[in-house]
Amino acid sequence: MNPKHHPGAALILAYASGSLSEGLGLVVASHMSLCKQCQENVRDAEMIGGAFLEEMAPKKIKNDILDNILNQIDAIAQEEPVFSYQSDDPEIPQPLCDYLNSSLDDLNWKFLAPGLRHIPVSAKAGKNGTVRMFKIAPGTTLPVHTHSGTELSLVLRGSYCDEFGRFQPGDIADVDQSDFHQPIADTDQDCICLIATEGPTVFQGVFNRMLQPLFGILSKLLLTPKSHIF
C-alpha cells in the first residue's frame, strides 16, 4: 500500500511530541502503520525534538517539582495506547485493532442517514470531539460542510473524492474550519473510514434548514458533537 495523502508537517510534529488527543493520535498512528514514509517522518521529528532538548541549558529544579513532573509523565504513559505496525487483518491497522472487536464487515453498524452507517470508537477525543467509523454506500454524496476544529479521516476500504482529491485506503485527510468540501463515495463498494474530530460538523446552505423536516429526530444526531460526518 502506497498512500498518496499524508499528515502535514505540523500534524507529524504534534504526534511526535505527544500533544495530540488519543482520538487524533489513533488516526495518525493507523495511517503510519500503512505508510513507511510517515513512520520515517515521525522518527525524524522525534530526533529533532531530542536534539532541541539536548541543546537546552540545564537548570536547577526543586525536588518536589521534579517528582511532580515525573509522576505526571508516568500517568500519561499509562493512559496512552501502545501502537505497533503489524495486524492480522489487512484492512484494520494494528493501532485500531485494540478498539474493534471484529472485521469491518461484522461490526455492529448503526443507521445514521440514507447511505450512511456508523459506530463509535472508544478513544478519547476531548470535550467536543468524537471518534467514529463511518460506512458510506457507493454513490452517496454528503452535503457541503466545514468543521469547528480539526478533523482527521483515514480511508480503510473503498474511496471518496472531494475538493481536495481522491482518497483511497491508507490515505489521510486533514481538514478544519477553513475548509469546505463535499465527499462522494466514488466506487462500487462501501467507503469505510476512521474519523476523529475536535468539534461538530457545520453544514452549509439550505441543507441545514431542510434537515429537520426531512429527517426529524435524525437531524439532531447529524448536528450534534456525538455524530459528526467528515
C-alpha angles and dihedrals in degrees: 000000000000111000116208098196116062139175113276123248093262091053092048091051092048091050092047091050092049094239097125122098117254090256097052090040090054092056093048093046091049090052090047091055087062098039124064091187092062092043087059092045092054092048089051090050091050090050091050090051091050091050091052090052091051091052094052113104111248117247132194113256126193114247095241092052092049092049090051092051092049091049091052091049090051091050092050092047090054092051098048117088118239111238128204131176105237128085135175090217111065091206097051118064114226095246088058095046091078090060100045128064101199146015120294091260094052098048117120095254115192126207114251105160137338106302093007132097131167147178129200121246116215098232122122113253105173130261099312101018133102138196116211146156115233129198113198118191119234112278095014113145118203121212121264109270147153132206141248094223141349118327123188121195126188120191114222101170136011119358146256135203131211140152090301099053140269118319121204134172110316095018118124126206121205113194136157143170092304092061130081120189146154113214119208124192098231107184135068092257134067116277108228119192140176108223131186123185138186095206146000125303114252114215120207137223128353093338090083091058092045097052098077100052093039101045105017111192091006090068090062089057091051094051101044127084089249095070115035125172116207 
